[in-house]
């Protein structure tokens, strides 16, 4: 198998951060639905909530650097008939895990917890600011729905769906501006993955903005004669088992891709499904260490979760 040089740029599309799309959509939803209220832990600007603070101050609550308190207040608001949307950095949201578990999930309350700056997208702030275990935390909780949009367009649909869903929701967002490749008419349904490209040689299952990395890798792999199927998983829980199993039955090889620790996230979820229902050769592309400071392209390359890392994993599994 020939060695392919990594592409210098991903697939060319408009670049918009999913956190930006979230803030704009939250503002519109709050204008439409008076029961929706916004909370943040001193990160209103980062989550693009300042317009809400200015125009709807009676429905905006900045709790300060107190994530557990924010979640507790969100639980009270949910019990009072409101739809609380509580946002902070994903790495800080896990500080409130006990409150999310005991107050939100155990009572099956409808609250949307927003973890922004997920993965290494908060690149230059260094390893302590990188959320690489948050999905693993949330996957372990009964009643929790986990949504990780692939781009800005999908973020709008995802948040609108999350605002009307029953029960707890964790919405994971990105700081980095990433490629917008879904269309305005693309189908979005919680729990239903999207097959972005069809193929027969290997299945690449990706989550969040890593999906565009997978699409970029697919173009490289075509040069080597490898026809990859790319599945974008915007809902990690509940996982679309049917689509993944059907693709695995066809290609016989699966590679998962995520900007998250290799344990406990998308790769683990897919491994569990395949192990129980469709034993399949599997490779997981994910993070195996703590983060470090650098630009986003530098970090994804160093951690092996960029398009080149996906290409290497696919070549290994195809040559196995």
Secondary structure, DSSP 8 states (H G I E B T S, - for coil): -------SS-S---EEEHHHHHHHHHHHHHHH-TTEEEEESS-TTTTT-HHHHHH-GGGEEE--S-HHHHHHHHHHHHHTT-EEEEEEEHHHHGGGHHHIIIIIITTT--EEEEEESBBTSSGGG-GGG-BSSHHHHHHTSTT-EEE--SSHHHHHHHHHHHHHSSS-EEEE--SSEEE--S-TT---BTTB-EEEE--SSEEEEEETTHHHHHHHHHHHHHHTT--EEEEEESEEES--HHHHHHHHHHHSEEEEEEEEESSSSHHHHHHHHHHHH---EEEEEEE-S---SS-HHHHHHHTT-SHHHHHHHHHHHHH-
